[in-house]
Amino acid sequence: MSNRTERDTLGELLFREFDAYAAALTEKGEDWAHAWPSDSWPPHTPLATLQGRFAVAREAAAAIGVAPSDSEITEEHRVRLEYRALFPDGAPPLSG
């Protein structure tokens, strides 16, 4: 049985790998929100590699109970993009 730290770590890995995949899709001119759940890429290409890394991270996270749906992953990535747009230098300090 997994503990919260393992779930948090693998959940964060899942979203870090997704972020890299979505960023590469955007750089290629793809609409990441529509392309990621359905498109497949030719073998031995950067997008195929990133898609595979994300798939492995998703399987590992699911094995310990972190299994967000495609729509939850898309929404979480949108939230993270909005956060980065608000705070491009990282999180603001909590103390003045």
C-alpha positions, -999 to +999 in steps of 0.1 A: +000+000+000+013+034-009+015+064+014+007+100+008+043+110+001+045+083-027+012+095-042+022+131-040+056+123-056+042+102-084+013+126-090+038+155-093+059+133-117+028+127-138+021+164-142+058+173-148+060+147-176+026+160-190+039+196-188+069+187-210+047+168-234+022+197-237+050+223-241+065+202-270+031+200-286+027+238-283+061+244-298+052+222-327+021+243-333-004+217-320-034+225-298-021+206-268-056+203-252-069+184-282-038+166-295-025+150-263-052+124-255-057+111-291-027+117-313+001+093-318+035+102-332+060+084-354+084+062-335+118+077-325+106+113-326+107+137-297+069+139-294+067+101-293+094+100-266+076+126-245+042+109-250+058+076-239+074+092-208+040+106-198+023+073-204+048+055-181+044+082-154+006+079-157+008+041-153+031+044-123+008+069-106-023+048-114-007+018-098-007+036-064-041+052-068-034+085-086-055+081-117-069+114-129-091+113-160-081+130-193-103+160-185-088+163-150-053+163-165-062+189-191-078+211-164-048+208-140-025+218-168-046+248-176-045+258-140-007+254-139-003+275-170-025+303-155-004+301-123+029+304-142+014+334-162+005+351-129+039+343-112+065+339-140+093+342-114+079+314-092+057+315-061+057+348-042+071+347-007+045+341+020+062+364+045+068+401+038 
